[in-house]
Amino acid sequence: MASGADRISDLPEGVLHHILSLLPAQDAVRTCVLAQSWRHHWRSAPAVRFAGCTGWAGGAYTFGPFVDGLLSARRGGAPLDSCDFDLDVNLDLGRYDVPKMERRVNSWIRRALRRQVRELRFQVSITPRLPFSLEDRPLASEHLTRLELATVRGNSSVLDFSSCPALEDLTMEDCDVGSLEIHSPSLRHLRIRYCLFYCNYRTRMSFPNLVTFQFITNAGRVPLLESMPSLETATVRYDHFYDDRCENGRLDDCGDTGCDGCFFYYGPHDYNCVFLEGLTEATDLKLSAYPDLYVFNRDLEWCPAFSKLKTLVLSKWFVSADLSAVIWFLYHAPLLEKLTLKPSKVLNSTGIPQEKIRIRYSAGYNFVHTDST
């Protein structure tokens, strides 16, 4: 300003703290030199965003102490609304420094939780092409409501969210699950995308209060999905990256103990329905899977009715040439109002274009396919 007036400093303290929350942590701290009145504002910002160590003199060796110091310097134990770690610290670490750095970074998560953080986002890469290993201890917080994990390796302790009673929103992306169970009694919204599950064991997933569920393009075994009575909306897509396929080309158990796909099925003698039964309370459902994923073919033999389902989108395997899955849903979804089919090719040899296919069944409802891929 020509007059030299500092109008930004005259803004309410809450507005200044919000502005600082939008900056990377290192830039927020630098504002302390703007004026005497700015000296401590950064210590009370409701959100902290740590972004990598690229550009830091000394790289990870100086970035670590900076994070330690900032988390310790929070004014009066000021709680955190959100804390965001988006770190890439593999540029200058020797092989023997990685475990030490993992311990240090894991300690930052614990310190953020002690600051009563409500929303925590954590993405870190230390060794190229290997996920960062989370500490084998449960997360414990009465305040955490939202958690986002990316490019990390989990374990049975950290993925048991029983000690986070307020947690309602969880996102896992590009993670190595590393656990036989994922559990949360409070979770309402769950997104799992591009994650790796075990190849020879099924992970049991228990979310009794879940409302929305996205399970997109993951790899490994299809998990055991327990009942979700509050479920409303679910989107499930299985692409090429799964292990539930028969090496002998069968869509059921081939009986060959040398076939890993069938031998490790953990099938009808142990658990009648693997995945679909957990979705039966949904009112809005989207399902897509590649043709040789036999687990759904077997699930349909054991799955109870979808008694609340009103909107259904089926793609790929679920719209196979014999329409068996489509017919199953027509008989087992009594409240169904809208059905959309997305076959990847013409359903039969008649040459009928996909957009002209009409299905009528005994209840008299019409379901018209208007979408194609």
Backbone torsions as a table, in degrees:
resi	resn	phi	psi	omega
1	MET	NA	142.0	-178.7
2	ALA	-62.0	-33.8	-179.2
3	SER	-77.0	-9.9	-178.3
4	GLY	80.5	4.9	-179.3
5	ALA	-70.2	140.5	178.8
6	ASP	-102.5	87.3	-175.3
7	ARG	-75.8	-26.6	179.0
8	ILE	-63.8	-41.0	-179.7
9	SER	-65.7	-19.7	179.6
10	ASP	-83.4	-6.5	178.1
11	LEU	-65.7	154.3	176.8
12	PRO	-57.4	147.5	-176.9
13	GLU	-57.1	-38.8	179.8
14	GLY	-62.6	-35.5	178.4
15	VAL	-68.9	-42.7	178.3
16	LEU	-61.4	-42.8	179.1
17	HIS	-63.8	-36.9	177.6
18	HIS	-65.2	-41.9	178.7
19	ILE	-60.9	-44.7	179.8
20	LEU	-64.0	-29.3	179.5
21	SER	-67.6	-19.8	-179.4
22	LEU	-84.8	-11.2	-176.6
23	LEU	-94.2	151.1	167.4
24	PRO	-56.4	149.1	-172.4
25	ALA	-55.1	-42.5	-177.1
26	GLN	-64.5	-33.8	177.8
27	ASP	-74.4	-36.0	177.4
28	ALA	-61.7	-41.2	-179.7
29	VAL	-66.7	-35.3	-178.8
30	ARG	-63.7	-20.1	179.9
31	THR	-67.4	-9.5	-179.1
32	CYS	-66.0	-16.7	-178.9
33	VAL	-93.6	-0.8	-176.8
34	LEU	-68.2	-41.7	-179.4
35	ALA	-167.2	165.1	179.8
36	GLN	-58.0	-37.1	-177.6
37	SER	-70.2	-16.5	-178.8
38	TRP	-94.0	0.2	-168.8
39	ARG	-57.7	-37.1	-173.5
40	HIS	-119.5	4.5	-177.8
41	HIS	-56.6	-40.6	-174.7
42	TRP	-62.2	-23.0	-177.3
43	ARG	-74.8	-12.9	-178.3
44	SER	-116.9	7.1	179.3
45	ALA	-60.0	133.7	-175.5
46	PRO	-72.7	-11.8	178.8
47	ALA	-134.2	142.6	178.4
48	VAL	-126.4	133.7	-177.6
49	ARG	-126.3	109.5	176.8
50	PHE	-97.9	122.6	-176.7
51	ALA	-125.1	104.8	169.7
52	GLY	50.2	179.8	174.5
53	CYS	-124.6	12.0	176.3
54	THR	-62.4	131.0	179.9
55	GLY	91.8	-8.2	178.3
56	TRP	-81.9	132.1	173.0
57	ALA	-64.7	120.0	-177.6
58	GLY	92.0	-5.2	174.6
59	GLY	57.3	-133.9	-174.8
60	ALA	-61.5	-26.6	-176.2
61	TYR	-70.2	-26.3	175.9
62	THR	-101.1	-26.4	-179.7
63	PHE	-66.8	-39.9	-179.6
64	GLY	-57.5	-52.4	178.0
65	PRO	-60.5	-32.2	177.8
66	PHE	-62.6	-45.7	179.8
67	VAL	-64.3	-43.8	178.3
68	ASP	-56.3	-46.7	-177.4
69	GLY	-66.2	-40.4	-177.9
70	LEU	-66.4	-44.0	-179.6
71	LEU	-65.3	-29.3	178.8
72	SER	-78.6	-24.2	-172.5
73	ALA	-91.7	3.9	178.1
74	ARG	-54.6	130.8	-173.9
75	ARG	-66.9	125.9	173.1
76	GLY	53.6	29.9	-177.4
77	GLY	65.5	31.4	-177.5
78	ALA	-55.0	127.4	-179.8
79	PRO	-69.9	159.8	-178.6
80	LEU	-106.7	129.5	170.3
81	ASP	-73.2	-42.5	-179.5
82	SER	-150.4	150.6	177.2
83	CYS	-139.5	127.7	-172.6
84	ASP	-122.6	116.5	174.2
85	PHE	-108.7	113.6	175.7
86	ASP	-126.8	87.8	-163.9
87	LEU	-117.1	142.0	171.6
88	ASP	-133.3	99.3	-173.0
89	VAL	-119.2	33.0	-178.5
90	ASN	-101.8	10.3	-171.7
91	LEU	-76.8	-35.5	-171.4
92	ASP	-133.5	18.6	-179.0
93	LEU	-91.5	138.0	170.0
94	GLY	-78.6	165.0	-176.3
95	ARG	-58.1	-38.4	-175.8
96	TYR	-80.6	-8.5	177.9
97	ASP	-86.1	-16.7	-174.3
98	VAL	-61.7	-51.1	179.2
99	PRO	-58.0	-38.3	179.2
100	LYS	-63.8	-42.1	179.5
101	MET	-68.2	-36.9	177.2
102	GLU	-60.3	-43.6	178.7
103	ARG	-61.5	-40.5	-178.5
104	ARG	-67.1	-46.1	-178.1
105	VAL	-65.5	-39.5	176.2
106	ASN	-60.6	-34.1	178.5
107	SER	-66.1	-28.0	178.0
108	TRP	-66.7	-37.0	177.5
109	ILE	-61.5	-46.0	-179.2
110	ARG	-62.4	-38.2	-178.2
111	ARG	-70.7	-36.2	176.5
112	ALA	-64.4	-39.8	177.8
113	LEU	-64.8	-36.7	177.6
114	ARG	-67.4	-23.0	175.8
115	ARG	-84.0	12.8	176.1
116	GLN	61.6	37.0	179.1
117	VAL	-61.6	138.2	179.9
118	ARG	-95.1	-34.7	179.9
119	GLU	-126.9	124.2	-176.9
120	LEU	-127.2	124.5	175.9
121	ARG	-117.5	130.5	-173.9
122	PHE	-137.2	113.3	174.9
123	GLN	-136.9	122.8	-176.7
124	VAL	-148.0	141.2	174.7
125	SER	-127.6	122.2	178.1
126	ILE	-108.9	-49.3	178.6
127	THR	-109.8	127.8	-178.2
128	PRO	-54.4	135.2	174.8
129	ARG	67.9	7.7	175.3
130	LEU	-123.0	133.2	-179.8
131	PRO	-72.2	153.1	176.4
132	PHE	-73.4	132.9	-177.0
133	SER	-86.7	117.4	173.8
134	LEU	-71.7	148.6	-179.4
135	GLU	-62.2	141.5	-177.6
136	ASP	-81.9	64.4	177.3
137	ARG	-144.8	145.1	178.2
138	PRO	-65.5	145.2	169.0
139	LEU	-77.1	133.5	-177.6
140	ALA	-129.8	116.1	178.8
141	SER	-161.3	133.5	175.1
142	GLU	-87.6	-4.1	-173.3
143	HIS	-112.7	-22.0	-175.5
144	LEU	-65.5	121.9	179.5
145	THR	-111.9	-23.8	-177.2
146	ARG	-140.2	135.1	-178.6
147	LEU	-137.1	130.2	175.6
148	GLU	-123.7	124.7	179.2
149	LEU	-121.5	134.3	178.7
150	ALA	-142.6	140.3	177.3
151	THR	53.6	43.2	177.1
152	VAL	-125.7	163.1	174.2
153	ARG	-107.4	122.3	-179.5
154	GLY	-88.4	-173.9	176.8
155	ASN	-159.5	172.3	-173.4
156	SER	-64.9	-27.0	-179.3
157	SER	-77.5	-50.8	-173.6
158	VAL	-71.8	-22.6	179.6
159	LEU	-95.6	10.1	168.2
160	ASP	-99.1	104.7	-172.8
161	PHE	-96.6	26.2	179.0
162	SER	-62.5	-25.2	-178.9
163	SER	-91.8	10.9	175.2
164	CYS	-121.9	74.5	-171.3
165	PRO	-67.5	-15.7	-179.8
166	ALA	-97.7	-4.1	-175.9
167	LEU	-65.6	123.6	-178.4
168	GLU	-123.2	-18.4	-173.3
169	ASP	-134.7	122.0	-179.5
170	LEU	-132.1	130.9	173.6
171	THR	-124.2	129.1	172.9
172	MET	-124.2	125.9	-177.2
173	GLU	-137.8	129.5	177.8
174	ASP	56.7	41.5	-178.9
175	CYS	-108.0	154.3	167.2
176	ASP	-94.2	110.0	-170.7
177	VAL	-60.6	-51.0	173.1
178	GLY	64.3	27.1	-177.9
179	SER	-148.2	149.7	175.6
180	LEU	-86.3	-3.3	179.7
181	GLU	-154.5	139.7	169.4
182	ILE	-123.6	127.3	-170.9
183	HIS	-142.5	136.1	170.8
184	SER	-152.8	122.2	178.9
185	PRO	-77.6	-14.4	-173.4
186	SER	-110.1	-14.7	-171.0
187	LEU	-61.1	137.1	179.6
188	ARG	-116.7	-25.2	-177.0
189	HIS	-135.8	125.5	-175.1
190	LEU	-134.9	130.9	174.6
191	ARG	-128.6	120.9	175.8
192	ILE	-124.0	115.5	-174.0
193	ARG	-134.0	133.3	173.2
194	TYR	57.1	36.1	-179.8
195	CYS	-101.7	158.2	-179.3
196	LEU	-107.4	121.3	173.6
197	PHE	-99.7	169.4	178.2
198	TYR	-59.4	149.2	178.9
199	CYS	-85.9	-31.0	-174.0
200	ASN	-114.4	4.1	178.7
201	TYR	-140.3	151.2	177.0
202	ARG	-96.7	138.2	175.3
203	THR	-89.6	126.6	177.9
204	ARG	-84.5	130.6	-178.5
205	MET	-117.4	122.8	-175.1
206	SER	-127.4	111.9	-179.7
207	PHE	-141.0	79.9	-171.8
208	PRO	-65.4	-19.4	-178.4
209	ASN	-110.7	15.3	-176.8
210	LEU	-67.5	138.3	179.9
211	VAL	-109.9	-43.1	178.2
212	THR	-125.5	142.6	-172.8
213	PHE	-142.0	126.1	172.6
214	GLN	-123.4	127.6	179.9
215	PHE	-134.5	98.1	-164.7
216	ILE	-123.5	121.0	167.7
217	THR	50.7	52.0	175.1
218	ASN	-96.1	172.4	-176.4
219	ALA	-127.7	163.8	-179.1
220	GLY	96.8	-153.4	-179.5
221	ARG	-81.4	141.8	171.1
222	VAL	-59.9	128.0	-176.4
223	PRO	-73.6	161.5	171.7
224	LEU	-81.8	113.5	-175.1
225	LEU	-102.8	116.2	-179.2
226	GLU	-80.6	168.9	-176.2
227	SER	-58.6	138.6	177.6
228	MET	-127.6	85.7	-172.2
229	PRO	-61.8	-24.4	-176.6
230	SER	-95.3	1.9	-173.8
231	LEU	-62.4	135.7	176.9
232	GLU	-117.5	-46.1	-174.3
233	THR	-130.5	133.8	177.8
234	ALA	-141.8	138.6	174.4
235	THR	-127.0	121.3	-176.8
236	VAL	-128.2	127.6	176.8
237	ARG	-137.7	121.2	174.7
238	TYR	-110.6	121.7	177.8
239	ASP	-101.3	-140.9	-174.3
240	HIS	-76.8	-16.5	-164.0
241	PHE	-95.3	69.5	179.7
242	TYR	-145.2	165.5	-176.9
243	ASP	-114.4	5.2	179.0
244	ASP	-91.7	64.0	174.9
245	ARG	-141.2	141.7	-175.9
246	CYS	-79.5	130.4	178.7
247	GLU	-68.7	-16.6	179.2
248	ASN	-100.7	9.7	174.1
249	GLY	79.4	13.8	179.5
250	ARG	-85.4	157.4	173.7
251	LEU	-104.9	17.7	171.6
252	ASP	-148.8	-169.2	-177.4
253	ASP	-69.8	118.7	-177.9
254	CYS	-79.8	-14.0	179.1
255	GLY	82.5	0.7	-178.6
256	ASP	-89.7	114.1	-178.9
257	THR	-67.2	-14.6	176.5
258	GLY	-84.4	-5.8	179.1
259	CYS	-91.3	106.6	-177.4
260	ASP	-61.1	-35.4	-178.4
261	GLY	-60.4	-40.6	-179.4
262	CYS	-89.8	-37.0	-175.4
263	PHE	-62.8	-37.0	-179.3
264	PHE	-99.4	25.1	-174.7
265	TYR	-63.1	-35.9	-174.1
266	TYR	58.0	56.6	-162.9
267	GLY	-98.1	-141.7	-164.0
268	PRO	-64.1	-21.6	179.5
269	HIS	-76.9	-22.4	-178.6
270	ASP	-106.6	-32.2	-174.7
271	TYR	-159.2	109.7	-169.4
272	ASN	-57.5	-46.5	-177.5
273	CYS	-124.1	127.5	-174.3
274	VAL	-83.8	-51.8	-167.9
275	PHE	-125.3	-47.7	-169.9
276	LEU	-63.4	-33.1	-178.0
277	GLU	-59.6	-31.6	178.5
278	GLY	-67.6	-14.4	-177.9
279	LEU	-100.9	0.6	-167.7
280	THR	-69.2	-13.8	178.7
281	GLU	-89.7	-2.7	-175.9
282	ALA	-69.0	148.1	171.9
283	THR	-100.7	-22.0	-179.4
284	ASP	-132.9	118.7	-170.8
285	LEU	-137.4	134.4	174.5
286	LYS	-124.8	124.9	-177.0
287	LEU	-128.2	132.9	177.5
288	SER	-146.5	134.7	178.9
289	ALA	-156.1	151.7	177.2
290	TYR	-74.3	153.6	-169.0
291	PRO	-57.8	-33.0	-174.1
292	ASP	-91.6	13.4	174.4
293	LEU	-83.2	93.5	-169.1
294	TYR	-77.9	-11.1	-173.9
295	VAL	-61.5	-33.6	179.9
296	PHE	-75.1	-32.8	176.1
297	ASN	-59.7	-39.8	178.7
298	ARG	-78.1	-34.2	178.8
299	ASP	-59.5	-37.5	-177.2
300	LEU	-64.2	-22.0	177.7
301	GLU	-71.9	-22.5	-172.3
302	TRP	-118.6	-13.7	-170.7
303	CYS	-73.1	135.3	174.9
304	PRO	-74.3	178.0	-176.1
305	ALA	-69.5	153.3	172.0
306	PHE	-93.1	83.3	-167.8
307	SER	-74.4	-13.9	-178.7
308	LYS	-112.1	-3.7	-170.9
309	LEU	-67.4	128.5	179.6
310	LYS	-118.6	-32.4	-178.7
311	THR	-127.4	128.1	-175.1
312	LEU	-137.1	131.0	173.9
313	VAL	-120.6	122.5	180.0
314	LEU	-117.5	136.4	-178.9
315	SER	-134.5	156.1	171.2
316	LYS	55.4	-115.0	-173.9
317	TRP	-56.9	-36.6	-176.7
318	PHE	-67.5	-10.8	174.8
319	VAL	-120.9	53.5	-179.7
320	SER	-72.7	172.3	-171.9
321	ALA	-58.9	-34.8	-177.7
322	ASP	-88.9	-1.2	178.2
323	LEU	56.7	25.0	-175.6
324	SER	-63.3	-40.8	179.9
325	ALA	-67.5	-40.1	178.5
326	VAL	-60.7	-47.1	179.8
327	ILE	-61.7	-40.2	179.4
328	TRP	-58.6	-47.2	-178.5
329	PHE	-66.6	-34.3	178.3
330	LEU	-63.1	-33.2	179.7
331	TYR	-86.2	-21.3	-173.1
332	HIS	-115.6	14.5	175.5
333	ALA	-130.7	78.7	-171.0
334	PRO	-65.2	-20.9	-178.3
335	LEU	-100.8	7.3	-175.4
336	LEU	-58.9	128.3	-179.6
337	GLU	-111.4	-31.1	-177.1
338	LYS	-139.7	127.8	178.4
339	LEU	-126.0	125.5	176.0
340	THR	-117.6	128.5	178.9
341	LEU	-109.0	136.5	179.0
342	LYS	-127.9	71.4	177.2
343	PRO	-71.3	150.2	-178.5
344	SER	-85.1	-10.2	177.2
345	LYS	-158.9	173.0	-179.1
346	VAL	-57.4	136.4	-172.1
347	LEU	-71.3	-26.9	-178.7
348	ASN	-144.1	-173.0	-173.7
349	SER	-89.3	9.0	-177.0
350	THR	-78.7	-15.9	-178.5
351	GLY	80.3	12.9	179.7
352	ILE	-70.1	126.7	178.4
353	PRO	-60.8	146.2	-177.1
354	GLN	-57.0	-40.3	-174.7
355	GLU	-70.1	-6.7	179.4
356	LYS	-101.0	-1.9	-176.9
357	ILE	-74.2	128.6	176.4
358	ARG	-126.2	137.2	179.6
359	ILE	-117.0	132.1	175.0
360	ARG	-126.8	136.1	175.7
361	TYR	-129.3	177.3	-161.5
362	SER	-60.1	-25.4	-178.8
363	ALA	-73.8	-9.1	175.1
364	GLY	92.5	0.4	-179.4
365	TYR	-79.7	149.4	175.9
366	ASN	-107.6	132.8	174.9
367	PHE	-122.9	116.0	-174.6
368	VAL	-109.0	125.0	176.8
369	HIS	-81.1	119.7	-178.7
370	THR	-123.4	6.4	-175.4
371	ASP	-126.0	141.3	178.8
372	SER	-142.6	156.6	-179.6
373	THR	-126.6	NA	NA
